[in-house]
Amino acid sequence: MKQQSKILQLAAVGALGFATMMAASCSGGGTNKQGTTDSTKNAQTVNLLDKTGFQGMLDGVKTDLYVLKNANGMTATFTNYGGRLVSLQVPDKEGKMVDVVCGFSSIADYAKATEPYYGATIGRFGNRIAKGKFTLEGKQYTLFTNNGVNTLHGGKKGFQYQTFNASQPDSSTVVFTRVSKDMEEGFPGNLTVKVTYHLNAENGLDMTYDASTDKTTVVNLTNHAFFNLNGEGSGTILNHDFTIYASHITPVDSTLIPTGKITAVKGTPFDFLSPNTMGARIDQDNEQLKNGKGYDINYVLDSTGDHHLAATVIGDKTGIRMDVYTDQPGLQVYSGNFMQAGNTFNNGVKDSFRTAFAMETQHFPDAPNQPSFPSTVLKPGQQYHTTSEYKFSVQK
């Protein structure tokens, strides 16, 4: 793509040498009510990525790295190319800082990656739209089909390939903004987007998505971070413990488009209402597992409200616990089934099969074509506003 060639030129100078994330020790803290340990009170500062491969100009917008810190020593690193989370350093059960997000060392690496969504802000529409078509107010819109016969994560040049304007109002917050122009990737309306990432005092990464439009459209924003709670490139995630607070899923056809049904997880490999490892049932003879080549499914969350607990994941080696909170009705759980060792992480390790997972808070896939699903329609005068949080602690 033309966009990619410009990025490669931008990052060609100085993109060879990058500092990897180094671990630093810290002393332990107290115990909280959930039986987890707060080990971040005296966390030391960690070494950060070299900014060289991220700095330049794209389409008249300055590109850079933005480092967020909280008082506990937790560190998150973003780039405004794709609004991406590049690194997230949290303490493990021994107080060692661990990078739990998989990322790359330059914009050039992201631009040429065989997996384009690492850490990206996803838009205009997260997940799939059947056959790249939907109808609004009697008019049919046609999108680029970049996932077989379907549209995935906003199309060929979704937000993952866009450069956001960025501002950093304080040391723990970064704000990304852009206007997605009318008919960008086939979506109607000039969509004004603001995404705010904030490290809070309780070791959570808050994600706030705001949008408005001048024409009726559909919108479904999320983040596509790839996690390994044992550390980036540390091996399989199949021994992580997962709890997903959802009694139902939206089953899919062979192209991963929802059938329109909502089915119970009880008695299936998709039942994570009680903790279980990701790998315990992933190879069972199940049609939905076959369709996704593993877990790649939207869970219909049991709770609703402004800030409900959607899932809990615990790293089997580090004891790092991640709780996912959201106000969204769905959670896409992905077990890294299409990772093929085609890309190299910050620490020099390849992105091998199932060495990371994703948990995308969202409205349901193909909602524009499924009238029984919660609506993703946004009209002029309305404000799109959603919040989610990845919160970290240490399991005893």
C-alpha positions as CSV (number, residue, x, y, z in Angstrom):
1,M,0.0,0.0,0.0
2,K,1.0,3.6,-0.6
3,Q,0.6,4.3,3.1
4,Q,3.0,1.5,4.1
5,S,5.7,2.7,1.7
6,K,5.6,6.1,3.2
7,I,6.0,4.7,6.6
8,L,8.9,2.4,5.6
9,Q,10.7,5.5,4.2
10,L,10.0,7.4,7.4
11,A,11.5,4.7,9.7
12,A,14.3,3.5,7.5
13,V,16.9,5.6,9.2
14,G,17.6,4.5,12.8
15,A,15.1,1.6,12.7
16,L,17.9,-1.0,13.2
17,G,18.7,-0.6,16.9
18,F,16.1,-0.6,19.6
19,A,16.2,-1.1,23.3
20,T,14.2,-4.0,24.6
21,M,12.2,-3.8,27.7
22,M,14.4,-4.6,30.7
23,A,13.1,-6.0,34.0
24,A,13.6,-4.1,37.2
25,S,13.0,-5.5,40.7
26,C,10.8,-4.0,43.3
27,S,9.7,-4.9,46.8
28,G,6.3,-6.4,47.6
29,G,3.3,-4.7,49.1
30,G,0.2,-5.6,51.0
31,T,-2.7,-7.9,50.2
32,N,-6.1,-6.7,48.9
33,K,-9.6,-8.1,49.7
34,Q,-9.7,-10.2,46.5
35,G,-6.8,-12.3,47.6
36,T,-4.4,-10.6,45.2
37,T,-1.2,-8.7,46.1
38,D,-0.4,-5.1,45.4
39,S,3.4,-5.4,44.6
40,T,3.8,-2.1,42.8
41,K,4.1,0.5,45.6
42,N,7.9,0.6,45.3
43,A,8.3,-0.4,41.6
44,Q,11.4,1.0,40.0
45,T,11.4,2.8,36.7
46,V,11.9,0.5,33.7
47,N,13.9,1.2,30.5
48,L,11.7,2.2,27.6
49,L,11.7,1.7,23.9
50,D,14.0,3.8,21.7
51,K,11.8,6.4,20.1
52,T,13.8,6.7,16.9
53,G,11.7,4.3,14.8
54,F,8.5,6.0,15.8
55,Q,9.4,9.7,15.2
56,G,8.6,11.5,12.0
57,M,5.8,12.9,9.9
58,L,2.9,11.1,8.2
59,D,0.2,12.9,6.3
60,G,1.2,16.1,8.0
61,V,0.9,14.6,11.5
62,K,3.9,14.1,13.8
63,T,4.4,10.5,14.9
64,D,5.9,9.6,18.2
65,L,5.9,7.4,21.3
66,Y,3.9,8.5,24.3
67,V,4.9,7.0,27.7
68,L,2.3,6.9,30.5
69,K,3.2,6.2,34.2
70,N,1.3,6.0,37.4
71,A,2.5,6.5,41.0
72,N,2.9,2.7,41.4
73,G,5.5,2.4,38.6
74,M,3.3,0.9,36.0
75,T,4.2,2.0,32.5
76,A,2.3,2.0,29.2
77,T,3.7,3.1,25.9
78,F,1.6,4.2,22.9
79,T,2.2,5.4,19.4
80,N,-0.3,7.6,17.5
81,Y,0.2,5.5,14.4
82,G,-2.9,3.3,14.7
83,G,-3.5,4.6,18.2
84,R,-1.5,1.6,19.4
85,L,-0.6,0.2,22.8
86,V,3.0,-0.8,22.2
87,S,4.1,-1.9,25.7
88,L,2.5,-2.4,29.1
89,Q,4.8,-3.0,32.1
90,V,3.3,-4.5,35.2
91,P,4.8,-6.3,38.2
92,D,4.7,-10.0,38.7
93,K,4.3,-12.0,41.9
94,E,8.0,-11.5,42.7
95,G,7.9,-7.7,42.0
96,K,9.7,-8.0,38.6
97,M,8.4,-5.7,35.9
98,V,6.9,-7.7,33.0
99,D,5.8,-6.5,29.6
100,V,2.4,-8.2,29.1
101,V,1.6,-6.6,25.7
102,C,3.1,-7.8,22.5
103,G,4.5,-5.0,20.3
104,F,7.1,-4.0,17.8
105,S,10.1,-1.7,17.7
106,S,9.1,0.8,15.0
107,I,6.3,2.1,12.8
108,A,7.9,0.3,9.9
109,D,7.5,-3.0,11.7
110,Y,3.8,-2.3,12.3
111,A,3.3,-1.2,8.7
112,K,4.7,-4.4,7.2
113,A,3.4,-6.8,9.8
114,T,1.5,-9.9,8.6
115,E,-0.9,-9.3,11.6
116,P,-1.9,-5.6,11.3
117,Y,-3.9,-5.2,14.5
118,Y,-1.3,-5.5,17.3
119,G,-2.3,-3.0,20.0
120,A,-4.3,-0.9,17.6
121,T,-7.4,1.2,18.2
122,I,-10.0,-0.5,16.0
123,G,-12.5,1.5,13.9
124,R,-14.7,2.4,12.4
125,F,-16.3,-1.0,13.2
126,G,-14.6,-3.6,15.3
127,N,-15.1,-7.2,14.2
128,R,-16.8,-8.5,11.1
129,I,-19.6,-7.2,8.8
130,A,-21.1,-9.8,6.5
131,K,-20.2,-9.6,2.9
132,G,-19.0,-6.0,3.4
133,K,-22.6,-4.6,3.2
134,F,-25.2,-3.1,5.4
135,T,-28.3,-0.9,4.9
136,L,-29.1,2.3,6.8
137,E,-32.2,4.4,6.3
138,G,-33.0,2.5,3.1
139,K,-29.6,2.9,1.5
140,Q,-27.1,0.1,1.1
141,Y,-23.4,0.7,1.8
142,T,-20.6,-1.4,0.4
143,L,-17.3,-1.8,2.2
144,F,-13.9,-3.3,1.2
145,T,-13.9,-7.0,2.0
146,N,-10.5,-7.7,3.6
147,N,-11.4,-10.9,5.4
148,G,-12.5,-13.4,2.8
149,V,-16.0,-12.3,1.8
150,N,-16.4,-10.1,4.8
151,T,-15.2,-6.8,6.2
152,L,-13.0,-7.0,9.3
153,H,-12.1,-4.2,11.8
154,G,-13.0,-1.3,9.5
155,G,-11.7,-2.5,6.2
156,K,-8.4,-2.4,4.2
157,K,-7.2,0.9,5.8
158,G,-9.0,0.9,9.1
159,F,-7.8,2.9,12.1
160,Q,-4.8,0.6,12.5
161,Y,-3.2,2.3,9.4
162,Q,-4.3,5.8,10.3
163,T,-2.2,8.4,12.1
164,F,-4.0,10.1,15.0
165,N,-3.4,13.6,16.4
166,A,-2.0,13.1,19.9
167,S,-1.9,15.1,23.1
168,Q,-0.7,14.2,26.6
169,P,-2.5,16.3,29.2
170,D,-0.6,14.7,32.1
171,S,1.9,12.0,32.7
172,S,-0.7,9.2,33.0
173,T,-2.9,10.1,30.0
174,V,-2.8,10.3,26.2
175,V,-5.6,11.4,23.9
176,F,-5.8,10.4,20.3
177,T,-8.2,12.3,17.9
178,R,-9.0,12.1,14.2
179,V,-11.8,12.8,11.8
180,S,-12.7,9.7,9.7
181,K,-14.1,11.4,6.5
182,D,-17.4,10.6,4.9
183,M,-17.2,7.4,3.0
184,E,-13.8,6.4,4.4
185,E,-13.7,2.7,3.7
186,G,-17.3,3.0,2.6
187,F,-18.8,4.2,5.9
188,P,-21.1,7.2,5.8
189,G,-20.6,10.4,7.7
190,N,-17.7,12.5,8.9
191,L,-17.0,10.7,12.2
192,T,-15.1,12.7,14.8
193,V,-13.3,10.3,17.1
194,K,-11.5,10.9,20.5
195,V,-9.9,8.0,22.3
196,T,-8.4,8.5,25.8
197,Y,-6.0,6.1,27.4
198,H,-5.3,6.6,31.1
199,L,-3.3,4.7,33.7
200,N,-5.2,5.0,37.0
201,A,-4.0,4.8,40.6
202,E,-5.4,1.2,40.9
203,N,-3.1,-0.2,38.2
204,G,-5.8,-0.1,35.5
205,L,-5.6,1.0,31.9
206,D,-8.8,3.0,31.3
207,M,-10.0,3.2,27.7
208,T,-12.6,5.8,26.8
209,Y,-14.0,6.1,23.3
210,D,-16.0,9.1,22.1
211,A,-17.4,9.8,18.6
212,S,-20.0,12.0,16.8
213,T,-21.2,12.1,13.2
214,D,-22.9,14.4,10.8
215,K,-24.7,11.6,9.0
216,T,-26.3,8.4,10.2
217,T,-23.6,5.7,10.5
218,V,-22.5,2.6,12.4
219,V,-19.6,2.6,14.9
220,N,-18.0,0.0,17.2
221,L,-14.6,1.1,18.6
222,T,-12.3,-1.1,20.7
223,N,-8.6,-1.9,21.3
224,H,-6.8,-5.0,19.9
225,A,-4.0,-5.5,22.3
226,F,-2.4,-8.9,22.2
227,F,-1.5,-10.1,25.8
228,N,0.8,-12.7,27.3
229,L,0.6,-12.4,31.1
230,N,3.8,-14.4,31.4
231,G,5.6,-11.8,29.3
232,E,5.9,-10.8,25.7
233,G,7.3,-13.8,23.7
234,S,7.4,-16.1,26.7
235,G,5.6,-19.0,25.1
236,T,2.2,-20.4,25.0
237,I,-0.9,-18.8,26.6
238,L,-2.8,-22.1,26.7
239,N,-1.9,-22.5,30.4
240,H,-3.3,-19.1,31.5
241,D,-6.4,-19.4,33.6
242,F,-9.5,-17.8,32.1
243,T,-12.8,-16.8,33.7
244,I,-15.4,-15.3,31.4
245,Y,-18.5,-13.9,33.0
246,A,-20.8,-14.8,30.2
247,S,-23.4,-17.6,29.9
248,H,-24.0,-17.3,26.2
249,I,-22.1,-16.7,22.9
250,T,-23.1,-15.6,19.4
251,P,-22.2,-18.7,17.3
252,V,-20.7,-18.2,13.9
253,D,-20.7,-19.8,10.5
254,S,-17.6,-20.9,8.7
255,T,-16.7,-17.3,7.7
256,L,-17.0,-16.2,11.4
257,I,-20.2,-14.3,10.9
258,P,-22.8,-14.7,13.6
259,T,-25.8,-16.9,12.7
260,G,-28.1,-14.6,14.6
261,K,-28.7,-17.1,17.4
262,I,-27.5,-16.7,21.0
263,T,-26.6,-20.0,22.6
264,A,-25.7,-21.2,26.1
265,V,-22.1,-22.1,26.9
266,K,-23.1,-24.7,29.4
267,G,-21.8,-28.2,28.5
268,T,-19.5,-26.7,25.8
269,P,-15.8,-25.8,25.6
270,F,-16.9,-22.2,25.7
271,D,-17.9,-22.4,29.3
272,F,-15.5,-20.4,31.4
273,L,-17.9,-19.3,34.1
274,S,-15.5,-21.3,36.4
275,P,-11.8,-20.8,35.9
276,N,-10.1,-23.1,33.3
277,T,-7.0,-23.0,31.2
278,M,-7.3,-21.7,27.6
279,G,-5.8,-25.0,26.4
280,A,-7.9,-27.5,28.3
281,R,-10.6,-27.9,25.7
282,I,-9.3,-26.0,22.7
283,D,-8.8,-29.2,20.6
284,Q,-12.1,-30.7,21.3
285,D,-14.4,-31.8,18.4
286,N,-16.6,-28.7,18.3
287,E,-18.0,-26.9,15.3
288,Q,-17.4,-23.4,16.7
289,L,-13.8,-24.3,17.7
290,K,-13.3,-25.6,14.1
291,N,-14.8,-22.4,12.6
292,G,-12.5,-20.2,14.6
293,K,-9.5,-22.6,14.5
294,G,-9.6,-22.2,18.3
295,Y,-11.3,-19.6,20.4
296,D,-12.4,-16.6,18.3
297,I,-15.9,-15.9,19.5
298,N,-18.1,-13.1,20.9
299,Y,-19.3,-13.7,24.4
300,V,-22.7,-12.2,25.5
301,L,-21.8,-10.8,28.9
302,D,-24.1,-11.6,31.8
303,S,-23.8,-8.2,33.5
304,T,-24.8,-4.8,32.1
305,G,-24.1,-1.4,33.4
306,D,-21.4,1.2,33.4
307,H,-18.5,-0.8,34.7
308,H,-19.1,-4.6,34.9
309,L,-16.5,-7.3,35.2
310,A,-16.3,-9.2,31.9
311,A,-13.3,-11.5,32.4
312,T,-10.4,-12.5,34.5
313,V,-7.1,-14.0,33.2
314,I,-4.2,-15.1,35.3
315,G,-0.7,-15.9,34.0
316,D,0.4,-19.3,35.1
317,K,4.1,-18.4,35.6
318,T,4.0,-14.8,36.8
319,G,0.8,-14.7,38.8
320,I,-0.2,-11.5,37.0
321,R,-4.0,-11.1,37.0
322,M,-5.9,-9.1,34.5
323,D,-9.5,-8.1,35.1
324,V,-11.5,-6.8,32.2
325,Y,-14.2,-4.2,32.9
326,T,-16.5,-2.7,30.4
327,D,-19.9,-1.1,29.7
328,Q,-20.2,-3.0,26.4
329,P,-22.5,-6.0,25.9
330,G,-19.9,-8.2,24.2
331,L,-16.4,-9.5,24.6
332,Q,-14.4,-11.1,21.7
333,V,-12.0,-13.7,23.0
334,Y,-9.2,-14.7,20.6
335,S,-6.6,-17.4,21.3
336,G,-4.0,-16.3,18.8
337,N,-5.0,-19.0,16.2
338,F,-3.6,-17.1,13.2
339,M,-0.2,-16.2,14.7
340,Q,2.4,-17.8,12.4
341,A,5.8,-16.5,13.6
342,G,5.8,-14.0,10.7
343,N,6.7,-11.0,12.9
344,T,9.3,-10.1,15.5
345,F,8.4,-8.6,18.9
346,N,10.3,-5.9,20.8
347,N,12.4,-8.5,22.6
348,G,13.5,-10.3,19.4
349,V,11.1,-13.2,19.7
350,K,8.8,-14.3,16.9
351,D,5.0,-14.2,17.3
352,S,4.5,-17.9,17.3
353,F,1.2,-19.8,17.3
354,R,-1.0,-19.0,20.3
355,T,1.6,-17.0,22.2
356,A,-0.8,-14.2,22.8
357,F,-4.5,-13.7,23.3
358,A,-6.9,-10.8,22.8
359,M,-10.0,-9.6,24.7
360,E,-11.9,-7.0,22.7
361,T,-14.8,-5.2,24.5
362,Q,-17.4,-4.5,21.9
363,H,-20.9,-4.6,20.5
364,F,-21.7,-7.8,18.7
365,P,-20.1,-8.7,15.3
366,D,-22.3,-7.9,12.2
367,A,-24.7,-5.9,14.3
368,P,-25.6,-3.6,11.4
369,N,-27.1,-6.7,9.7
370,Q,-28.6,-8.4,12.8
371,P,-31.7,-6.5,14.0
372,S,-31.9,-8.6,17.2
373,F,-28.4,-7.5,18.3
374,P,-27.8,-4.3,20.3
375,S,-27.7,-1.4,17.8
376,T,-24.5,0.2,16.7
377,V,-26.3,3.0,14.8
378,L,-25.1,6.6,15.6
379,K,-27.1,9.6,14.4
380,P,-26.3,13.2,14.1
381,G,-26.7,14.9,17.5
382,Q,-26.0,11.7,19.4
383,Q,-22.8,11.0,21.3
384,Y,-21.0,7.7,21.1
385,H,-19.3,7.1,24.5
386,T,-18.0,3.8,25.9
387,T,-15.5,2.9,28.6
388,S,-13.4,-0.2,29.3
389,E,-10.5,-1.1,31.6
390,Y,-7.8,-3.6,31.8
391,K,-6.9,-3.8,35.5
392,F,-3.8,-5.6,36.9
393,S,-2.9,-7.1,40.2
394,V,-1.0,-10.2,41.4
395,Q,-2.7,-13.5,42.3
396,K,-1.5,-15.0,45.6
